[in-house]
């Protein structure tokens, strides 16, 4: 099983996946499943459900589609509590990354279909960023 280069004392990154495309969400789950240092708390497909889950669980990492029904990923991030600063990995069919509001910490922008190597690199960045803030 892939393991990321993080401290042995570090707890797994709590993670929520947000993607309105069921097949894309399932593909992400499949890519994340063998990674030891990831704890997927929930998946959801609707922005309003996501806001409730994120404000309730406050996961370390959010892996989300940028193009969601009702509101964009950027609009969703603006709805989070100001004191909550999760690591963000955006997955999208859009070629260009769009500036994310300053209260969110964008780790990476991955093109769909997401490749495991790119996802592992993004998660490694999120782990390193968390470690640097804990030191």
SULKA-V482461 format. One record per residue. N is the residue number from 1. RES is the residue in three letters. PHI is phi as a letter, one per 20 degrees, with the letter a starting at -180 (NA if undefined). PSI is psi in whole degrees, -180 to 180 (* if undefined). OMEGA is omega in radians with two decimals (NA if undefined). Layout:
[[N,RES,PHI,PSI,OMEGA] [N,RES,PHI,PSI,OMEGA]]
//
This chain:
[[1,UNK,NA,136,3.12] [2,UNK,f,138,3.06] [3,UNK,c,144,-3.10] [4,UNK,e,158,-3.11] [5,UNK,e,81,3.07] [6,UNK,c,166,-3.13] [7,UNK,g,143,3.12] [8,UNK,f,-25,3.14] [9,UNK,e,-14,-3.07] [10,UNK,f,139,3.07] [11,UNK,f,159,3.11] [12,UNK,g,153,3.07] [13,UNK,f,116,3.04] [14,UNK,f,135,-2.94] [15,UNK,c,142,2.98] [16,UNK,c,136,3.12] [17,UNK,d,133,3.11] [18,UNK,c,112,3.12] [19,UNK,b,126,-3.12] [20,UNK,f,-13,3.10] [21,UNK,e,112,-3.07] [22,UNK,g,-42,-3.13] [23,UNK,f,-37,3.12] [24,UNK,f,-41,3.11] [25,UNK,f,-43,3.12] [26,UNK,f,-38,3.11] [27,UNK,f,-42,3.09] [28,UNK,f,-45,3.11] [29,UNK,g,-43,3.14] [30,UNK,f,-40,3.11] [31,UNK,f,-35,-3.09] [32,UNK,e,-27,-3.01] [33,UNK,g,-45,-3.10] [34,UNK,e,-1,-3.09] [35,UNK,e,119,-3.06] [36,UNK,f,-33,-2.96] [37,UNK,e,20,3.13] [38,UNK,c,132,3.08] [39,UNK,c,99,-3.14] [40,UNK,f,115,-3.11] [41,UNK,e,-37,-3.07] [42,UNK,a,161,2.99] [43,UNK,c,144,3.03] [44,UNK,b,163,-3.04] [45,UNK,d,-8,-3.06] [46,UNK,d,137,-3.07] [47,UNK,g,-40,-3.10] [48,UNK,f,-38,3.04] [49,UNK,f,-39,-3.12] [50,UNK,f,-44,3.14] [51,UNK,g,-45,3.13] [52,UNK,f,-47,3.13] [53,UNK,f,-45,-3.08] [54,UNK,f,-44,3.12] [55,UNK,f,-25,3.12] [56,UNK,e,-53,-3.07] [57,UNK,e,-30,-3.07] [58,UNK,l,61,-3.12] [59,UNK,f,159,3.09] [60,UNK,f,-34,-3.00] [61,UNK,c,137,3.03] [62,UNK,d,125,3.02] [63,UNK,d,114,-2.99] [64,UNK,b,150,3.01] [65,UNK,f,143,3.10] [66,UNK,f,-37,-3.08] [67,UNK,e,98,3.12] [68,UNK,d,153,3.05] [69,UNK,f,151,3.08] [70,UNK,m,-48,3.11] [71,UNK,b,156,3.12] [72,UNK,f,169,3.06] [73,UNK,g,-38,3.11] [74,UNK,f,-45,3.11] [75,UNK,f,-39,3.10] [76,UNK,f,-46,-3.12] [77,UNK,f,-32,3.12] [78,UNK,f,-19,-3.13] [79,UNK,e,-10,-3.11] [80,UNK,f,155,3.09] [81,UNK,g,138,-3.06] [82,UNK,g,-33,-3.09] [83,UNK,f,-12,-3.09] [84,UNK,e,119,-3.08] [85,UNK,c,77,-3.14] [86,UNK,f,162,2.97] [87,UNK,e,140,-3.06] [88,UNK,c,130,2.92] [89,UNK,d,119,3.12] [90,UNK,e,136,3.03] [91,UNK,d,135,-3.04] [92,UNK,b,157,3.00] [93,UNK,e,-10,3.13] [94,UNK,f,135,-3.13] [95,UNK,f,-39,-3.03] [96,UNK,e,138,3.05] [97,UNK,f,148,-3.14] [98,UNK,d,139,-3.11] [99,UNK,g,132,3.13] [100,UNK,d,141,-3.13] [101,UNK,g,147,-3.03] [102,UNK,f,-19,-3.14] [103,UNK,f,-11,3.11] [104,UNK,d,151,3.14] [105,UNK,d,97,-3.13] [106,UNK,f,117,3.13] [107,UNK,e,-45,-3.10] [108,UNK,a,162,3.08] [109,UNK,c,112,-3.08] [110,UNK,d,138,3.10] [111,UNK,e,142,3.03] [112,UNK,e,146,-0.12] [113,UNK,f,138,-3.07] [114,UNK,f,133,3.09] [115,UNK,e,142,-3.08] [116,UNK,g,-40,-3.14] [117,UNK,f,-46,3.14] [118,UNK,f,-40,3.12] [119,UNK,f,-43,3.10] [120,UNK,f,-41,3.11] [121,UNK,f,-42,3.14] [122,UNK,f,-42,3.13] [123,UNK,f,-37,3.07] [124,UNK,f,-41,3.07] [125,UNK,f,-43,-3.13] [126,UNK,f,-41,3.11] [127,UNK,f,-45,-3.13] [128,UNK,f,-40,3.13] [129,UNK,f,-42,3.11] [130,UNK,f,-45,3.14] [131,UNK,g,-42,-3.11] [132,UNK,f,-30,3.12] [133,UNK,e,-19,3.13] [134,UNK,e,-21,-3.09] [135,UNK,f,*,NA]]
//
